[in-house]
């Protein structure tokens, strides 16, 4: 791969996720032959300016990417990998970059992505599933032994592992405050609707639960404001219900401090963990409740991939994308029925042979098709498309 790859060296995000994920992507590119942040004149090669989520300021971004100079190199792409829902995008930033002919947006989120071209008609975006680093893979030869038999050195010492964040009530109140009081009941109705129908996207819940005839000067901002609160409130309610249903099962929870009040009895809170520490946690667990991201309901996040790579038997909510990609590698539950989740976890903890089978299949499938190395083709497709656009514009 004769590619000059430019990536920021510092990221700021919860659990240092973006920094770790960016480093993993850069390593995959370099294994394929790309050169990271080269100095000097590299115009003879294709160049990709790749960044995750948001830059700190537009001016710094413009200087870093070269667009401040006002010239778009003919063999160059500006690629944003945005690991969230479209309503989490920074609209003023997108207003500017969506006009650039060499800009491409990649998202692992399939929900409501069709709205992007309505908001930014010139924007070009592509789907790109999550991936994980090869370093996240547990040791295959010892996987079976790690699940088998009584506790001992080298054995998995955690029964069920749950990883994820929830907001506390004060944070939810802050997110709800910008919503007009007349719409508070509608926002809470959206939460109740999505609890009952877990495969309904935010866009579907909005259409069914909000009153007609309500117009905003900025419909996108209106949707964003609702999305931030509804997603956070739904996330807390659903996850607390699921974890509480595990009482009686040895359960370890890692995530935000808002979990602490719910971790009693057999449910133990172990604090927060940086993203790059998660593989070690999953390598200790027999089973993982690898729930999908609340902010999008038709895909999956890196949590499921890390659980499978770490050799856990993964219990995932029953989504079409999970069935498609990991149908033979996971046990699944109905996200509207906490007892179905408890039942799936209990069965795997009691059935060592089944647990080992799922764990081995899952690890093998991640190694086969879900490492960052397997996602590079999407980034290269974005690069090639951007170069065709700038070439056509120059001609």
C-alpha positions as CSV (number, residue, x, y, z in Angstrom):
1,X,0.0,0.0,0.0
2,X,1.8,3.1,-1.3
3,X,-0.1,5.5,1.0
4,X,0.9,8.4,3.1
5,X,-1.4,8.3,6.2
6,X,-1.8,11.4,8.3
7,X,-3.4,10.9,11.7
8,X,-3.5,13.1,14.8
9,X,-1.3,11.7,17.6
10,X,-3.5,12.9,20.5
11,X,-7.2,12.3,21.1
12,X,-9.4,13.3,24.1
13,X,-12.3,10.9,24.9
14,X,-13.8,8.9,27.7
15,X,-11.8,5.8,28.5
16,X,-9.1,7.0,26.1
17,X,-11.2,5.1,23.4
18,X,-10.4,7.3,20.4
19,X,-6.7,7.4,21.1
20,X,-6.5,3.6,21.4
21,X,-8.8,3.0,18.4
22,X,-6.8,5.5,16.3
23,X,-3.5,3.8,17.2
24,X,-5.0,0.4,16.3
25,X,-6.2,1.7,12.9
26,X,-2.8,3.2,12.2
27,X,-1.0,0.0,13.0
28,X,-3.3,-1.9,10.6
29,X,-2.5,0.6,7.8
30,X,1.2,0.3,8.5
31,X,1.1,-3.5,8.4
32,X,-0.4,-3.0,4.9
33,X,2.5,-0.8,3.9
34,X,1.3,2.7,4.6
35,X,3.6,5.3,6.0
36,X,2.3,7.2,9.1
37,X,2.7,11.0,9.2
38,X,5.7,11.2,6.8
39,X,7.7,14.4,6.5
40,X,8.7,16.0,3.3
41,X,7.1,16.1,-0.2
42,X,4.9,13.0,-0.7
43,X,2.7,14.2,-3.6
44,X,3.8,11.3,-5.7
45,X,1.8,9.0,-3.4
46,X,-1.8,8.9,-2.4
47,X,-2.5,10.7,0.9
48,X,-5.2,10.1,3.5
49,X,-5.9,12.5,6.3
50,X,-7.8,10.3,8.7
51,X,-9.4,11.5,12.0
52,X,-11.8,10.0,14.5
53,X,-14.9,11.9,15.7
54,X,-14.2,15.6,16.3
55,X,-11.1,17.9,16.0
56,X,-10.6,20.4,18.8
57,X,-11.1,23.5,16.6
58,X,-11.9,24.0,13.0
59,X,-8.9,26.3,12.5
60,X,-6.5,23.7,13.9
61,X,-8.1,21.0,11.7
62,X,-7.9,23.2,8.6
63,X,-4.2,23.8,9.2
64,X,-3.5,20.1,9.9
65,X,-5.4,18.9,6.8
66,X,-4.0,21.5,4.5
67,X,-7.4,23.0,3.5
68,X,-6.4,26.3,5.1
69,X,-4.0,26.8,2.2
70,X,-7.0,26.6,-0.2
71,X,-5.6,23.8,-2.4
72,X,-6.9,20.3,-2.6
73,X,-4.1,17.9,-3.7
74,X,-5.3,15.7,-6.6
75,X,-4.4,12.4,-4.9
76,X,-5.7,13.1,-1.4
77,X,-8.7,12.2,0.8
78,X,-10.0,13.7,4.0
79,X,-11.7,10.9,6.0
80,X,-13.7,11.1,9.2
81,X,-14.5,7.9,11.0
82,X,-17.3,8.8,13.3
83,X,-18.1,6.1,15.9
84,X,-21.6,7.4,16.9
85,X,-25.1,8.2,15.7
86,X,-25.5,10.9,13.0
87,X,-27.2,13.2,15.6
88,X,-24.0,13.3,17.6
89,X,-22.2,15.0,14.7
90,X,-21.1,18.6,15.2
91,X,-23.4,20.4,12.7
92,X,-21.3,23.7,12.3
93,X,-18.2,21.6,11.5
94,X,-20.1,19.4,9.1
95,X,-21.5,22.5,7.4
96,X,-18.0,23.3,6.3
97,X,-16.4,20.0,5.6
98,X,-19.4,18.5,3.7
99,X,-18.7,21.0,0.9
100,X,-15.1,19.7,0.3
101,X,-14.9,17.4,-2.7
102,X,-12.3,15.2,-1.1
103,X,-14.1,14.7,2.2
104,X,-15.7,11.3,3.1
105,X,-17.5,10.3,6.2
106,X,-17.4,6.7,7.5
107,X,-19.9,5.5,10.1
108,X,-20.5,2.1,11.8
109,X,-24.0,3.3,12.7
110,X,-26.7,2.3,10.2
111,X,-29.5,4.0,12.0
112,X,-31.0,7.2,10.4
113,X,-28.0,7.6,8.2
114,X,-30.3,8.4,5.3
115,X,-31.0,11.7,6.9
116,X,-27.4,12.9,6.4
117,X,-27.9,13.7,2.7
118,X,-31.1,15.6,3.5
119,X,-29.1,17.8,6.0
120,X,-26.0,18.0,3.9
121,X,-26.8,17.3,0.2
122,X,-23.2,17.4,-0.9
123,X,-22.0,14.9,1.8
124,X,-20.7,11.5,0.8
125,X,-20.7,8.8,3.4
126,X,-20.0,5.1,3.6
127,X,-20.9,2.4,6.2
128,X,-17.9,0.9,8.0
129,X,-18.3,-1.7,10.7
130,X,-16.3,-1.6,13.9
131,X,-13.1,-3.6,14.1
132,X,-10.6,-4.6,16.8
133,X,-6.9,-5.0,17.1
134,X,-5.3,-8.4,16.6
135,X,-3.9,-7.8,20.1
136,X,-7.4,-8.2,21.5
137,X,-7.4,-11.9,20.5
138,X,-6.9,-14.2,23.5
139,X,-4.6,-17.2,23.3
140,X,-6.4,-19.7,21.1
141,X,-4.6,-22.9,22.3
142,X,-5.5,-22.3,25.9
143,X,-9.0,-21.0,25.4
144,X,-10.7,-24.3,26.1
145,X,-8.7,-25.0,29.2
146,X,-9.3,-21.5,30.5
147,X,-13.1,-22.3,30.6
148,X,-12.8,-25.8,32.0
149,X,-12.8,-27.2,35.5
150,X,-12.6,-25.5,38.9
151,X,-10.8,-22.2,39.6
152,X,-7.0,-22.5,39.2
153,X,-4.1,-20.6,37.7
154,X,-4.8,-19.7,34.1
155,X,-8.6,-20.2,34.5
156,X,-11.2,-17.6,34.0
157,X,-12.0,-16.1,37.4
158,X,-15.1,-14.0,36.4
159,X,-18.5,-15.5,35.8
160,X,-20.3,-12.8,34.0
161,X,-18.7,-9.5,32.8
162,X,-20.7,-6.4,32.0
163,X,-19.0,-3.4,30.5
164,X,-20.7,-0.1,29.7
165,X,-21.7,3.3,30.9
166,X,-24.9,4.9,32.3
167,X,-25.7,8.5,33.2
168,X,-26.6,9.5,36.7
169,X,-29.8,11.4,37.4
170,X,-28.1,14.8,37.5
171,X,-26.6,14.3,34.0
172,X,-30.0,13.2,32.7
173,X,-31.6,16.4,34.1
174,X,-29.0,18.5,32.3
175,X,-29.7,16.7,29.0
176,X,-33.4,17.2,29.5
177,X,-33.3,20.9,30.4
178,X,-32.9,22.2,26.8
179,X,-36.0,20.4,25.6
180,X,-39.1,22.6,25.7
181,X,-41.2,21.6,28.8
182,X,-44.2,21.0,26.5
183,X,-42.2,18.1,24.9
184,X,-40.9,16.5,28.1
185,X,-43.8,14.0,28.1
186,X,-43.2,13.1,24.5
187,X,-39.5,12.6,25.2
188,X,-40.3,10.2,28.0
189,X,-42.8,8.4,25.9
190,X,-40.1,7.8,23.3
191,X,-38.0,6.2,26.1
192,X,-40.9,3.9,27.1
193,X,-41.6,3.0,23.5
194,X,-38.0,2.0,22.7
195,X,-37.9,0.0,26.0
196,X,-40.9,-2.0,24.7
197,X,-39.7,-2.2,21.1
198,X,-35.9,-2.4,21.3
199,X,-35.4,-2.6,17.5
200,X,-37.2,0.7,16.9
201,X,-34.7,3.4,15.9
202,X,-34.7,6.9,17.3
203,X,-36.2,8.2,14.1
204,X,-39.1,5.7,14.3
205,X,-39.7,6.5,17.9
206,X,-39.7,10.2,17.1
207,X,-42.3,9.8,14.4
208,X,-44.6,7.7,16.6
209,X,-44.3,9.5,19.9
210,X,-44.0,13.2,19.3
211,X,-46.9,15.5,18.6
212,X,-47.6,16.5,15.0
213,X,-47.4,20.2,14.0
214,X,-44.3,21.0,16.0
215,X,-41.8,22.9,13.9
216,X,-38.4,24.2,14.9
217,X,-36.2,26.8,13.2
218,X,-33.6,24.1,13.0
219,X,-35.1,20.7,12.7
220,X,-31.7,19.0,12.9
221,X,-30.9,20.8,16.2
222,X,-34.4,19.9,17.5
223,X,-33.8,16.2,16.7
224,X,-30.3,16.3,18.2
225,X,-31.6,17.8,21.5
226,X,-34.2,15.1,21.8
227,X,-31.8,12.4,20.8
228,X,-29.2,13.3,23.5
229,X,-31.7,13.0,26.3
230,X,-33.8,10.1,25.0
231,X,-30.7,7.9,24.3
232,X,-29.2,8.6,27.7
233,X,-32.4,8.0,29.6
234,X,-33.1,4.8,27.6
235,X,-29.6,3.6,28.1
236,X,-29.8,4.0,31.9
237,X,-33.2,2.3,32.2
238,X,-32.5,-0.6,30.0
239,X,-29.0,-1.4,31.3
240,X,-30.0,-1.1,35.0
241,X,-32.9,-3.5,34.4
242,X,-30.6,-6.0,32.7
243,X,-27.9,-5.9,35.3
244,X,-30.4,-6.0,38.2
245,X,-31.8,-9.2,36.6
246,X,-28.5,-10.9,37.1
247,X,-28.8,-10.8,40.9
248,X,-27.7,-14.3,42.1
249,X,-25.2,-14.7,39.3
250,X,-21.6,-13.7,40.0
251,X,-21.4,-10.5,38.0
252,X,-18.7,-8.0,37.5
253,X,-19.6,-4.5,36.2
254,X,-17.1,-2.0,34.8
255,X,-18.1,1.5,33.8
256,X,-19.1,4.9,35.1
257,X,-19.6,5.5,38.9
258,X,-23.3,5.7,38.4
259,X,-23.4,1.9,38.5
260,X,-22.3,1.8,42.1
261,X,-25.7,2.0,43.7
262,X,-27.0,-0.9,41.7
263,X,-24.1,-3.3,42.4
264,X,-25.1,-5.2,45.5
265,X,-25.2,-8.9,46.5
266,X,-23.6,-11.0,43.8
267,X,-23.2,-7.9,41.5
268,X,-19.8,-6.3,42.0
269,X,-18.7,-2.9,40.7
270,X,-15.0,-2.7,39.7
271,X,-14.8,0.9,38.6
272,X,-13.8,2.3,35.2
273,X,-11.4,0.8,32.7
274,X,-9.5,2.3,29.8
275,X,-10.4,1.0,26.4
276,X,-7.0,-0.6,25.9
277,X,-7.5,-2.5,29.2
278,X,-10.7,-4.2,28.1
279,X,-9.1,-7.2,26.4
280,X,-7.6,-8.3,29.6
281,X,-11.0,-8.1,31.4
282,X,-12.7,-10.1,28.7
283,X,-9.9,-12.7,28.8
284,X,-10.8,-13.3,32.5
285,X,-14.6,-13.8,31.9
286,X,-16.5,-16.9,31.1
287,X,-19.6,-15.0,29.8
288,X,-20.1,-11.5,28.7
289,X,-23.4,-9.6,28.4
290,X,-22.3,-7.9,25.2
291,X,-25.3,-5.6,24.8
292,X,-25.5,-3.4,21.7
293,X,-25.1,0.3,21.7
294,X,-28.2,2.2,22.7
295,X,-27.6,5.0,20.3
296,X,-28.1,2.7,17.3
297,X,-30.1,-0.4,17.3
298,X,-29.4,-2.0,13.9
299,X,-25.6,-2.6,14.3
300,X,-23.1,-3.6,17.0
301,X,-20.2,-1.9,18.7
302,X,-16.6,-2.9,19.5
303,X,-17.9,-4.3,22.8
304,X,-19.2,-7.5,21.1
305,X,-16.1,-7.9,19.1
306,X,-13.9,-7.5,22.2
307,X,-15.9,-10.0,24.1
308,X,-15.6,-12.6,21.3
309,X,-11.9,-11.8,20.7
310,X,-11.3,-12.3,24.4
311,X,-12.8,-15.8,24.4
312,X,-16.0,-15.1,26.3
313,X,-19.2,-16.8,25.5
314,X,-21.1,-13.7,24.3
315,X,-24.7,-13.0,25.1
316,X,-25.9,-10.3,22.7
317,X,-29.2,-8.6,22.1
318,X,-31.0,-10.1,19.1
319,X,-30.3,-7.8,16.2
320,X,-30.3,-8.6,12.5
321,X,-26.6,-7.5,12.2
322,X,-25.6,-9.8,15.0
323,X,-27.5,-12.8,13.5
324,X,-25.9,-12.0,10.1
325,X,-22.3,-11.8,11.3
326,X,-22.2,-13.9,14.4
327,X,-25.3,-16.2,14.2
328,X,-23.3,-19.3,15.1
329,X,-21.0,-17.5,17.6
330,X,-23.4,-15.9,20.1
331,X,-26.3,-16.6,22.4
332,X,-29.0,-13.9,22.0
333,X,-31.7,-12.3,24.1
334,X,-34.7,-10.1,23.7
335,X,-33.7,-6.6,24.9
336,X,-37.3,-6.0,26.1
337,X,-37.2,-9.1,28.3
338,X,-34.6,-9.1,31.1
339,X,-35.5,-12.7,32.0
340,X,-34.4,-13.9,28.5
341,X,-31.0,-12.3,29.2
342,X,-30.7,-13.9,32.6
343,X,-31.7,-17.3,31.2
344,X,-29.1,-17.1,28.4
345,X,-26.3,-16.2,30.9
346,X,-27.3,-18.9,33.3
347,X,-27.5,-21.6,30.7
348,X,-23.9,-20.8,29.5
349,X,-22.5,-20.6,32.9
350,X,-24.0,-24.1,33.6
351,X,-23.1,-25.6,30.2
352,X,-19.3,-25.7,29.9
353,X,-19.3,-27.5,26.6
354,X,-21.7,-25.0,25.0
355,X,-19.8,-22.1,26.5
356,X,-16.5,-23.3,25.0
357,X,-18.0,-24.0,21.6
358,X,-19.4,-20.4,21.4
359,X,-16.2,-18.9,22.7
360,X,-14.0,-20.7,20.2
361,X,-16.3,-19.9,17.3
362,X,-16.5,-16.3,18.2
363,X,-12.8,-15.8,18.6
364,X,-12.1,-17.5,15.3
365,X,-14.7,-15.4,13.5
366,X,-13.2,-12.1,14.8
367,X,-9.8,-13.2,13.6
368,X,-11.2,-14.2,10.3
369,X,-13.2,-11.2,9.4
370,X,-13.4,-8.4,12.1
371,X,-10.0,-7.0,12.7
372,X,-9.1,-3.5,11.7
373,X,-7.0,-5.2,8.9
374,X,-10.3,-6.3,7.4
375,X,-11.8,-2.8,7.4
376,X,-9.0,-1.1,5.5
377,X,-10.8,-1.9,2.2
378,X,-13.6,0.5,3.2
379,X,-11.1,3.3,3.9
380,X,-9.3,2.7,0.6
381,X,-12.6,2.8,-1.2
382,X,-13.3,6.2,0.4
383,X,-9.8,7.3,-0.7
384,X,-10.3,6.2,-4.3
385,X,-13.8,7.8,-4.5
386,X,-12.4,11.1,-3.2
387,X,-9.5,11.0,-5.6
388,X,-12.0,10.4,-8.5
389,X,-14.0,13.4,-7.4
390,X,-11.1,15.8,-7.1
391,X,-9.7,14.6,-10.4
392,X,-13.0,15.2,-12.2
393,X,-13.3,18.6,-10.6
394,X,-9.8,19.5,-11.7
395,X,-10.5,18.4,-15.3
